[in-house]
Amino acid sequence: MISRAGSGPLRRLVVLRHAKSAWPPDVADHERPLAPRGRRDAPAAGRALAESDCLPDLALCSTAVRARQTWQLASAQWGTPPPVRHDPRLYAADVPDLLAAVQAVAPEIRTLLLVGHNPGLEELVLGLAGDGLGDTLDRVRTKFPTSAIAVLAWYGSGWDALRPGVALLTDVLVPRGKKK
């Protein structure tokens, strides 16, 4: 059950871990691109979001190359992608930094997509989820792999009211693209 402790409309935070990245020699971590598997999985993540009716009103995306490429390939699967903000605070962010970025989002946004990195994203999902449907919490605790998607739902007047333990983890998806 979603906590009604907050007042306001139903909001969803959709968390997408970037797709599988490559490890080319002599390339800084921030500049690492997607691996071939990542280039297959990112569009599958976009399709999964559309099929699950989880298209965002706004996306916050890390500035790392692999996160930006994940966003580009995933959002290309939708008719009209929403606005995106590439936020340098999301690269290698911990939970307080991620939560601060989310809490700064305008209250008009009902569904927010966060594209970033582990371990911060996994820890954010587990920290915000007061409960989960089915085995969703156990699945995230076990592994939040590349291209994984977690959907958190909560009621609140604005994103600035989002606090640990108030959301319900409603879904966890791990879309994979097909090998050619």
Buried (B, 14 or more C-beta within 10 A) or exposed (E): EBBEEBEEEEBBBBBBBBBBBBEEEEEEEBEBBBBEBBBBBBBBBBBBBBEBEBBBBBBBBBEBBBBBBBBBBBBEBBEEBBEBEBBEBBBBBEBEBBBEBBEEBEBEBBBBBBBBBBEBBBBBBBBBBBBBBEEBBEBBEEEBBBBBBBBBBBBBEBBBBBBEEBBBBBBBBBBBBEEE
